[in-house]
Amino acid sequence: MYETFYHNLTNGVQIVHRQTASPVVYVGLMIGAGTRHELPEENGMAHYIEHCLFKGTEHYSARQIINHIEGIGGEINAYTTKEETTFYAATLNNHFRTTLHLLADMVLRPTFLKRETDKEVTVILDEIESYNDSPSELIYDDFENLIFEGSTLAMPILGTKKTLKRISKSPEYPLDWMAQHYRPERMVLFVLGNVSPKQVIAAAEKELGHLATVSSSTSVSSPSSLTSAKERIYRRHTHQTHIMLGSNCFPIGHPKQLTMFLLNNILGGGSMSSRLYLSLREKYGLVYNIDSQAVPLSDTGYWNIYLACEPQHKDQCLELVHAELKKLRDVRLTSAQLQRALSQLQGQLAISAENQENNALAMAKQMLYHHRAPQWQETFAKVQKITSEQLQEVANEVFDTNKIATLQYA
């Protein structure tokens, strides 16, 4: 395992750095500000800012930002979630300092020139329409709306045509939002590559050390959990029936989070040997894809199962899904089944760890919420201690049929 280094600047910016032997360095800034930090009338602000920060800074034009990275063979990217906005790049190690300087300039000194941001509004509107044309993607937004109804977590990341028109009127609106939410104590600088800790700290001090701490704080309310079953059907012009069902589960860092992680992997976590896949796809041939996921957030979480099938098969599919959930609630895994599940997960974690981009982003998120970034071996060592009894206990807690929400596109 490579050693992980931690450091905090005096203004609160957290630094996590893992020194590897790779000639490629991943460097980025993750900010704990996303969709749930928006007001309803400014929905889409975090995602709008993510786009517009590529459109020019006090020192770089939009074209210069792209050319600066791609001209040296690097890659630059960004994304927005319900709770974070992340900007990062991959370049050769010897370009680390200039790459961090560019990213810091984007995050700290954007200009929001209207002639540029107006173009980006058109791009985002097209992104919204593209999303609306993809039921397998749109259903995730609608399901979160169902699960977190009444909370800002229910709002779509992309925003709406109405809110985009409002937030793009002038640069003052997004700049004020950034001043409120892009605070140093919410920032994580992450670096993965063959760069020394001394180099990382020196560069961080130069680029981020001048940021002033902000005395005012903002908070978000925690959404309530489902107390009864919910069902919603949307009429959409789709050939297949798209179905998603699920409920609340555990937040990041909860003692049962890793148990839920293993349980989800057994249920439908993306492999062809998962119980849902073996039943609905292999045994009955009712679906092409079916999977499940567990999504932990800072103070809550949820799990879901997604499938698409021919309309005449939807009732049978739902019956089979609930049969698998019941089996996990009622029947404890044998020792052999548990060991097989652990071996499978160990291999998946090891293979996933070969993707350095994913490692860098996971490292940043762990730092943002845990203030440390364990490597996969440390995480798996904890998973190995999970018992069949604990898995059954969590299954009965989270797969309670009286608290499951079901959404259909029919």
LUMTIKOL-51164 format. One record per residue (C-alpha): residue number from 1; residue in one letter; x, y negated, z negated. Coordinates in steps of 0.001 Angstrom, whole numbers, plus 500000, padded with zeros to 6 digits. Each point is the difference from the previous one (the first is absolute). Last residue first. Example, Ala and Ser with C-alpha at 12.3 -4.5 7.8 and 13.67 -1.06 7.14 Angstrom:
{r 2; 'S'; {513670; 501060; 492860}}
{r 1; 'A'; {498630; 503440; 499340}}
***
This chain:
{r 410; 'A'; {454383; 496908; 517590}}
{r 409; 'Y'; {502896; 498348; 498191}}
{r 408; 'Q'; {499715; 501533; 496543}}
{r 407; 'L'; {501107; 498906; 496544}}
{r 406; 'T'; {499842; 502110; 496849}}
{r 405; 'A'; {500802; 498786; 496476}}
{r 404; 'I'; {500659; 502567; 497274}}
{r 403; 'K'; {499129; 499344; 496351}}
{r 402; 'N'; {497435; 502722; 499218}}
{r 401; 'T'; {502043; 502503; 502022}}
{r 400; 'D'; {502866; 499697; 497495}}
{r 399; 'F'; {503150; 500581; 502038}}
{r 398; 'V'; {502078; 497597; 497893}}
{r 397; 'E'; {499625; 501427; 496494}}
{r 396; 'N'; {499380; 503648; 500832}}
{r 395; 'A'; {502967; 500005; 502364}}
{r 394; 'V'; {502128; 498267; 497352}}
{r 393; 'E'; {499301; 502781; 497491}}
{r 392; 'Q'; {500570; 502696; 502605}}
{r 391; 'L'; {503393; 498558; 500885}}
{r 390; 'Q'; {500917; 499710; 496319}}
{r 389; 'E'; {499097; 503656; 499365}}
{r 388; 'S'; {502033; 501087; 503013}}
{r 387; 'T'; {503006; 498327; 498400}}
{r 386; 'I'; {502068; 496978; 501006}}
{r 385; 'K'; {503644; 500230; 498919}}
{r 384; 'Q'; {501234; 500327; 503582}}
{r 383; 'V'; {498465; 496591; 500785}}
{r 382; 'K'; {502404; 498342; 497560}}
{r 381; 'A'; {503064; 501539; 501682}}
{r 380; 'F'; {498423; 499007; 503321}}
{r 379; 'T'; {500140; 496330; 499060}}
{r 378; 'E'; {503648; 500228; 499005}}
{r 377; 'Q'; {500892; 501810; 503218}}
{r 376; 'W'; {498065; 497426; 502043}}
{r 375; 'Q'; {502095; 497081; 498828}}
{r 374; 'P'; {498871; 497786; 497121}}
{r 373; 'A'; {499539; 496293; 500719}}
{r 372; 'R'; {499805; 497743; 496943}}
{r 371; 'H'; {497960; 496978; 498978}}
{r 370; 'H'; {496888; 502234; 500059}}
{r 369; 'Y'; {497620; 497793; 502041}}
{r 368; 'L'; {502217; 497958; 502323}}
{r 367; 'M'; {502921; 502409; 499696}}
{r 366; 'Q'; {497934; 502971; 501083}}
{r 365; 'K'; {498746; 497952; 502944}}
{r 364; 'A'; {503521; 499047; 501048}}
{r 363; 'M'; {501333; 503563; 499801}}
{r 362; 'A'; {497069; 501249; 502048}}
{r 361; 'L'; {500840; 497445; 502699}}
{r 360; 'A'; {503683; 500939; 500083}}
{r 359; 'N'; {499298; 503731; 499978}}
{r 358; 'N'; {497461; 499673; 502803}}
{r 357; 'E'; {502611; 498239; 502128}}
{r 356; 'Q'; {502603; 502603; 499062}}
{r 355; 'N'; {497972; 502931; 501298}}
{r 354; 'E'; {501948; 503011; 498699}}
{r 353; 'A'; {498073; 499664; 496732}}
{r 352; 'S'; {496877; 501249; 501793}}
{r 351; 'I'; {501731; 503322; 500622}}
{r 350; 'A'; {500903; 500384; 496317}}
{r 349; 'L'; {496529; 498978; 498853}}
{r 348; 'Q'; {498307; 502451; 502369}}
{r 347; 'G'; {502310; 502818; 498942}}
{r 346; 'Q'; {499300; 499416; 496322}}
{r 345; 'L'; {496273; 499772; 500703}}
{r 344; 'Q'; {499955; 503410; 501674}}
{r 343; 'S'; {501990; 501584; 497208}}
{r 342; 'L'; {497650; 498499; 497406}}
{r 341; 'A'; {496893; 501258; 501799}}
{r 340; 'R'; {501497; 503476; 500299}}
{r 339; 'Q'; {500905; 499970; 496318}}
{r 338; 'L'; {496447; 499007; 499095}}
{r 337; 'Q'; {498476; 502730; 502160}}
{r 336; 'A'; {502299; 502638; 498493}}
{r 335; 'S'; {499215; 498890; 496448}}
{r 334; 'T'; {496288; 500200; 500756}}
{r 333; 'L'; {498058; 496805; 500584}}
{r 332; 'R'; {496999; 499509; 497705}}
{r 331; 'V'; {496593; 500500; 501558}}
{r 330; 'D'; {497084; 497744; 499092}}
{r 329; 'R'; {501035; 496444; 500926}}
{r 328; 'L'; {502259; 500985; 502895}}
{r 327; 'K'; {497296; 502353; 501306}}
{r 326; 'K'; {497395; 497262; 499666}}
{r 325; 'L'; {502073; 497651; 502163}}
{r 324; 'E'; {500390; 502733; 502607}}
{r 323; 'A'; {496243; 500673; 500010}}
{r 322; 'H'; {499336; 496259; 500276}}
{r 321; 'V'; {502033; 499902; 503198}}
{r 320; 'L'; {498236; 503078; 501373}}
{r 319; 'E'; {496557; 498524; 499344}}
{r 318; 'L'; {501036; 496701; 501585}}
{r 317; 'C'; {501211; 501787; 503112}}
{r 316; 'Q'; {496780; 502037; 500220}}
{r 315; 'D'; {497915; 496830; 499811}}
{r 314; 'K'; {502146; 498250; 502627}}
{r 313; 'H'; {499943; 502808; 502565}}
{r 312; 'Q'; {497150; 498784; 502233}}
{r 311; 'P'; {501618; 496566; 500246}}
{r 310; 'E'; {503256; 501424; 501452}}
{r 309; 'C'; {502832; 499395; 497567}}
{r 308; 'A'; {502285; 497350; 498523}}
{r 307; 'L'; {501683; 500388; 496631}}
{r 306; 'Y'; {501357; 497869; 497168}}
{r 305; 'I'; {500413; 500906; 496330}}
{r 304; 'N'; {500612; 497261; 497450}}
{r 303; 'W'; {501741; 499218; 496757}}
{r 302; 'Y'; {499968; 496743; 498071}}
{r 301; 'G'; {502122; 497793; 497808}}
{r 300; 'T'; {499933; 497470; 497193}}
{r 299; 'D'; {502272; 497490; 498281}}
{r 298; 'S'; {503017; 499660; 502303}}
{r 297; 'L'; {498632; 502196; 502773}}
{r 296; 'P'; {500231; 503772; 500444}}
{r 295; 'V'; {498690; 501443; 503283}}
{r 294; 'A'; {499339; 503745; 500052}}
{r 293; 'Q'; {499580; 501446; 503468}}
{r 292; 'S'; {497975; 502621; 501808}}
{r 291; 'D'; {500125; 501511; 503441}}
{r 290; 'I'; {497885; 501415; 502779}}
{r 289; 'N'; {500867; 500086; 503668}}
{r 288; 'Y'; {498553; 501963; 502925}}
{r 287; 'V'; {496810; 500983; 498236}}
{r 286; 'L'; {497470; 502859; 499916}}
{r 285; 'G'; {502280; 502920; 500860}}
{r 284; 'Y'; {498578; 502176; 497204}}
{r 283; 'K'; {503032; 501758; 498529}}
{r 282; 'E'; {502841; 497871; 501350}}
{r 281; 'R'; {498505; 496504; 500068}}
{r 280; 'L'; {497430; 499774; 497194}}
{r 279; 'S'; {501492; 502543; 497599}}
{r 278; 'L'; {503738; 500048; 500626}}
{r 277; 'Y'; {500049; 496228; 500441}}
{r 276; 'L'; {498089; 499357; 496776}}
{r 275; 'R'; {502155; 502364; 497985}}
{r 274; 'S'; {503297; 498555; 501190}}
{r 273; 'S'; {502167; 502362; 502055}}
{r 272; 'M'; {499974; 497794; 503100}}
{r 271; 'S'; {501578; 497180; 497996}}
{r 270; 'G'; {498828; 496407; 499511}}
{r 269; 'G'; {498981; 499898; 496372}}
{r 268; 'G'; {496749; 501904; 500189}}
{r 267; 'L'; {499215; 501702; 496704}}
{r 266; 'I'; {503412; 501285; 498928}}
{r 265; 'N'; {501681; 496670; 500708}}
{r 264; 'N'; {497169; 498231; 498201}}
{r 263; 'L'; {500603; 502085; 496886}}
{r 262; 'L'; {503730; 499235; 500103}}
{r 261; 'F'; {499439; 496238; 500150}}
{r 260; 'M'; {497198; 500217; 497426}}
{r 259; 'T'; {502419; 501662; 497607}}
{r 258; 'L'; {502512; 497273; 500830}}
{r 257; 'Q'; {497498; 497275; 499079}}
{r 256; 'K'; {498890; 501655; 496751}}
{r 255; 'P'; {502290; 498002; 497670}}
{r 254; 'H'; {498988; 496793; 501821}}
{r 253; 'G'; {502943; 498195; 501614}}
{r 252; 'I'; {498088; 498726; 503016}}
{r 251; 'P'; {496261; 500212; 499418}}
{r 250; 'F'; {497897; 503164; 499663}}
{r 249; 'C'; {496848; 501144; 501758}}
{r 248; 'N'; {496806; 498531; 501407}}
{r 247; 'S'; {497764; 501763; 502477}}
{r 246; 'G'; {499925; 501874; 503256}}
{r 245; 'L'; {498155; 500581; 503237}}
{r 244; 'M'; {500649; 499098; 503595}}
{r 243; 'I'; {498039; 501178; 503006}}
{r 242; 'H'; {500200; 499223; 503712}}
{r 241; 'T'; {497242; 501495; 502155}}
{r 240; 'Q'; {501283; 500439; 503520}}
{r 239; 'H'; {498955; 498350; 503253}}
{r 238; 'T'; {500089; 496543; 498477}}
{r 237; 'H'; {497642; 497057; 500491}}
{r 236; 'R'; {499719; 499134; 496327}}
{r 235; 'R'; {497093; 500188; 497569}}
{r 234; 'Y'; {501365; 499664; 496490}}
{r 233; 'I'; {498969; 502438; 497276}}
{r 232; 'R'; {500656; 499348; 496309}}
{r 231; 'E'; {499970; 502315; 497010}}
{r 230; 'K'; {500939; 499302; 496416}}
{r 229; 'A'; {500302; 502342; 497023}}
{r 228; 'S'; {499966; 498512; 496524}}
{r 227; 'T'; {502345; 498262; 497567}}
{r 226; 'L'; {502515; 498814; 502561}}
{r 225; 'S'; {502892; 498129; 498426}}
{r 224; 'S'; {499966; 496272; 499290}}
{r 223; 'P'; {502410; 497735; 501806}}
{r 222; 'S'; {502838; 498385; 498047}}
{r 221; 'S'; {499932; 496223; 500051}}
{r 220; 'V'; {502843; 498149; 501648}}
{r 219; 'S'; {502488; 497710; 498336}}
{r 218; 'T'; {501814; 496812; 500850}}
{r 217; 'S'; {502748; 498421; 497972}}
{r 216; 'S'; {501091; 496438; 499462}}
{r 215; 'S'; {503567; 499478; 498797}}
{r 214; 'V'; {501636; 500470; 503382}}
{r 213; 'T'; {503660; 500995; 500110}}
{r 212; 'A'; {502175; 497985; 502324}}
{r 211; 'L'; {501712; 501654; 502939}}
{r 210; 'H'; {503691; 499031; 500140}}
{r 209; 'G'; {501208; 503580; 499529}}
{r 208; 'L'; {498317; 501256; 503168}}
{r 207; 'E'; {502461; 499564; 502878}}
{r 206; 'K'; {503302; 499372; 498213}}
{r 205; 'E'; {499268; 502133; 496943}}
{r 204; 'A'; {498760; 502819; 502208}}
{r 203; 'A'; {503116; 499893; 502172}}
{r 202; 'A'; {502272; 500216; 496950}}
{r 201; 'I'; {497912; 502789; 498485}}
{r 200; 'V'; {500037; 502065; 503193}}
{r 199; 'Q'; {503722; 499534; 500624}}
{r 198; 'K'; {500859; 501044; 496430}}
{r 197; 'P'; {497720; 503044; 500290}}
{r 196; 'S'; {502061; 501111; 503002}}
{r 195; 'V'; {498409; 500530; 503395}}
{r 194; 'N'; {499760; 503411; 501675}}
{r 193; 'G'; {496229; 500102; 500220}}
{r 192; 'L'; {496684; 499507; 498250}}
{r 191; 'V'; {499153; 496499; 498792}}
{r 190; 'F'; {496853; 498798; 498267}}
{r 189; 'L'; {499224; 496474; 498815}}
{r 188; 'V'; {496877; 500113; 497858}}
{r 187; 'M'; {497824; 496948; 499476}}
{r 186; 'R'; {497129; 499439; 497569}}
{r 185; 'E'; {502174; 498286; 497373}}
{r 184; 'P'; {501286; 497718; 502760}}
{r 183; 'R'; {496538; 498691; 500918}}
{r 182; 'Y'; {498381; 500467; 503390}}
{r 181; 'H'; {496488; 499707; 498503}}
{r 180; 'Q'; {499276; 496344; 499187}}
{r 179; 'A'; {502534; 498387; 502315}}
{r 178; 'M'; {498923; 502472; 502691}}
{r 177; 'W'; {496368; 498946; 499668}}
{r 176; 'D'; {500992; 496322; 500213}}
{r 175; 'L'; {501993; 500730; 503161}}
{r 174; 'P'; {497054; 501938; 501456}}
{r 173; 'Y'; {497617; 497021; 499495}}
{r 172; 'E'; {502462; 497213; 500810}}
{r 171; 'P'; {500813; 501363; 503455}}
{r 170; 'S'; {496615; 498883; 501368}}
{r 169; 'K'; {496811; 501489; 501431}}
{r 168; 'S'; {501243; 503591; 499846}}
{r 167; 'I'; {498275; 500938; 496731}}
{r 166; 'R'; {496512; 499044; 501204}}
{r 165; 'K'; {500061; 501583; 503446}}
{r 164; 'L'; {501466; 503150; 498487}}
{r 163; 'T'; {497180; 500080; 497427}}
{r 162; 'K'; {497287; 499938; 502662}}
{r 161; 'K'; {501628; 502498; 502356}}
{r 160; 'T'; {500456; 502387; 497084}}
{r 159; 'G'; {502879; 501106; 497765}}
{r 158; 'L'; {502690; 502407; 501195}}
{r 157; 'I'; {500486; 501644; 496586}}
{r 156; 'P'; {496304; 500762; 499633}}
{r 155; 'M'; {498347; 499016; 496694}}
{r 154; 'A'; {498977; 502756; 497560}}
{r 153; 'L'; {503067; 499453; 497833}}
{r 152; 'T'; {498569; 496522; 499333}}
{r 151; 'S'; {497428; 501758; 497824}}
{r 150; 'G'; {496202; 500181; 500353}}
{r 149; 'E'; {500084; 503390; 501709}}
{r 148; 'F'; {503250; 501820; 499236}}
{r 147; 'I'; {499014; 503486; 501156}}
{r 146; 'L'; {497639; 498904; 502792}}
{r 145; 'N'; {502303; 497272; 501305}}
{r 144; 'E'; {502866; 502464; 499789}}
{r 143; 'F'; {497905; 502330; 502164}}
{r 142; 'D'; {499290; 497281; 502539}}
{r 141; 'D'; {503693; 499247; 500308}}
{r 140; 'Y'; {500906; 503682; 500390}}
{r 139; 'I'; {497179; 500487; 502514}}
{r 138; 'L'; {501584; 497414; 502288}}
{r 137; 'E'; {502954; 502264; 500733}}
{r 136; 'S'; {498236; 503136; 501274}}
{r 135; 'P'; {497286; 497732; 501439}}
{r 134; 'S'; {502462; 498322; 502392}}
{r 133; 'D'; {498271; 497300; 502065}}
{r 132; 'N'; {499567; 497789; 496937}}
{r 131; 'Y'; {503760; 500176; 499471}}
{r 130; 'S'; {500652; 498771; 503525}}
{r 129; 'E'; {497526; 497176; 499357}}
{r 128; 'I'; {501853; 499018; 496824}}
{r 127; 'E'; {503369; 500153; 501782}}
{r 126; 'D'; {498619; 497762; 502749}}
{r 125; 'L'; {498983; 497505; 497327}}
{r 124; 'I'; {503505; 500323; 498556}}
{r 123; 'V'; {501609; 499191; 503373}}
{r 122; 'T'; {497711; 497012; 500547}}
{r 121; 'V'; {500902; 498736; 496525}}
{r 120; 'E'; {503652; 500482; 500965}}
{r 119; 'K'; {499708; 497658; 502967}}
{r 118; 'D'; {498482; 497344; 497743}}
{r 117; 'T'; {502939; 500508; 497632}}
{r 116; 'E'; {502517; 498970; 502664}}
{r 115; 'R'; {498406; 496744; 501192}}
{r 114; 'K'; {499082; 499308; 496383}}
{r 113; 'L'; {503570; 500101; 498707}}
{r 112; 'F'; {499847; 502092; 496809}}
{r 111; 'T'; {503434; 498782; 498822}}
{r 110; 'P'; {501383; 502912; 497982}}
{r 109; 'R'; {502787; 499279; 497476}}
{r 108; 'L'; {500012; 502563; 497180}}
{r 107; 'V'; {498848; 503232; 501610}}
{r 106; 'M'; {501462; 499464; 503465}}
{r 105; 'D'; {503185; 498422; 498635}}
{r 104; 'A'; {500460; 502903; 497597}}
{r 103; 'L'; {499636; 502472; 502865}}
{r 102; 'L'; {502545; 498101; 502108}}
{r 101; 'H'; {502538; 499742; 497164}}
{r 100; 'L'; {499538; 503705; 499225}}
{r 99; 'T'; {500857; 500826; 503608}}
{r 98; 'T'; {503016; 497676; 500005}}
{r 97; 'R'; {501400; 501669; 496890}}
{r 96; 'F'; {499362; 503606; 501109}}
{r 95; 'H'; {501460; 499673; 503497}}
{r 94; 'N'; {503089; 502111; 499197}}
{r 93; 'N'; {497739; 502832; 498845}}
{r 92; 'L'; {498394; 500532; 503396}}
{r 91; 'T'; {496402; 498856; 500105}}
{r 90; 'A'; {496590; 500999; 498634}}
{r 89; 'A'; {497530; 497272; 499052}}
{r 88; 'Y'; {497377; 499280; 497382}}
{r 87; 'F'; {496993; 497881; 499109}}
{r 86; 'T'; {497402; 501337; 497548}}
{r 85; 'T'; {496642; 498706; 498766}}
{r 84; 'E'; {498484; 501769; 497015}}
{r 83; 'E'; {496715; 500759; 498191}}
{r 82; 'K'; {497287; 500846; 502548}}
{r 81; 'T'; {502674; 500674; 502586}}
{r 80; 'T'; {501901; 497813; 502444}}
{r 79; 'Y'; {502769; 501013; 502384}}
{r 78; 'A'; {503292; 498725; 501389}}
{r 77; 'N'; {502632; 500939; 502572}}
{r 76; 'I'; {503467; 499245; 501328}}
{r 75; 'E'; {502214; 502343; 501998}}
{r 74; 'G'; {503699; 499719; 500764}}
{r 73; 'G'; {502015; 500288; 503190}}
{r 72; 'I'; {501979; 496815; 499381}}
{r 71; 'G'; {497828; 497942; 502356}}
{r 70; 'E'; {496945; 501682; 498474}}
{r 69; 'I'; {500587; 498268; 496680}}
{r 68; 'H'; {500830; 496403; 500979}}
{r 67; 'N'; {497986; 500322; 503202}}
{r 66; 'I'; {496779; 500583; 498043}}
{r 65; 'I'; {500516; 497073; 497650}}
{r 64; 'Q'; {501368; 497812; 502812}}
{r 63; 'R'; {496840; 500472; 502069}}
{r 62; 'A'; {497780; 498926; 497102}}
{r 61; 'S'; {502210; 496955; 499413}}
{r 60; 'Y'; {502594; 500001; 497245}}
{r 59; 'H'; {501269; 497423; 497469}}
{r 58; 'E'; {496900; 498487; 498356}}
{r 57; 'T'; {498145; 503200; 500751}}
{r 56; 'G'; {498117; 501393; 503004}}
{r 55; 'K'; {497293; 502339; 501229}}
{r 54; 'F'; {501089; 503153; 498148}}
{r 53; 'L'; {498644; 498593; 496731}}
{r 52; 'C'; {496685; 499632; 501807}}
{r 51; 'H'; {499211; 503712; 500115}}
{r 50; 'E'; {500589; 500650; 496295}}
{r 49; 'I'; {498169; 496776; 499163}}
{r 48; 'Y'; {496903; 501203; 501861}}
{r 47; 'H'; {500202; 503348; 498158}}
{r 46; 'A'; {500083; 498268; 496598}}
{r 45; 'M'; {497224; 497579; 501034}}
{r 44; 'G'; {497586; 502626; 501324}}
{r 43; 'N'; {497239; 499057; 497589}}
{r 42; 'E'; {500182; 496285; 499210}}
{r 41; 'E'; {496277; 499528; 499280}}
{r 40; 'P'; {499927; 503174; 497906}}
{r 39; 'L'; {502889; 498778; 497833}}
{r 38; 'E'; {503276; 501787; 500600}}
{r 37; 'H'; {502160; 501926; 497517}}
{r 36; 'R'; {498369; 503310; 500987}}
{r 35; 'T'; {501275; 499545; 503555}}
{r 34; 'G'; {503665; 499950; 499110}}
{r 33; 'A'; {502614; 498411; 497789}}
{r 32; 'G'; {502657; 501996; 498152}}
{r 31; 'I'; {502766; 498976; 502364}}
{r 30; 'M'; {502358; 502510; 501580}}
{r 29; 'L'; {503166; 498546; 501523}}
{r 28; 'G'; {502206; 501991; 502317}}
{r 27; 'V'; {503293; 501633; 500859}}
{r 26; 'Y'; {500608; 503316; 501714}}
{r 25; 'V'; {503671; 500552; 500799}}
{r 24; 'V'; {501314; 502246; 502761}}
{r 23; 'P'; {503576; 501377; 499976}}
{r 22; 'S'; {498768; 502673; 497557}}
{r 21; 'A'; {502184; 501019; 497046}}
{r 20; 'T'; {497385; 498945; 497460}}
{r 19; 'Q'; {499806; 497316; 497318}}
{r 18; 'R'; {496544; 499702; 498474}}
{r 17; 'H'; {499052; 496474; 499018}}
{r 16; 'V'; {497109; 498677; 497946}}
{r 15; 'I'; {499815; 496282; 499242}}
{r 14; 'Q'; {497253; 498327; 497994}}
{r 13; 'V'; {499378; 496253; 500339}}
{r 12; 'G'; {499253; 498625; 496530}}
{r 11; 'N'; {501569; 496527; 500091}}
{r 10; 'T'; {503144; 501233; 498235}}
{r 9; 'L'; {500606; 502536; 502755}}
{r 8; 'N'; {499323; 503591; 499027}}
{r 7; 'H'; {502322; 502876; 500870}}
{r 6; 'Y'; {499654; 503700; 500674}}
{r 5; 'F'; {502343; 502471; 501675}}
{r 4; 'T'; {499067; 503458; 501299}}
{r 3; 'E'; {502674; 502669; 500411}}
{r 2; 'Y'; {499739; 502377; 502938}}
{r 1; 'M'; {498872; 503537; 499286}}
***
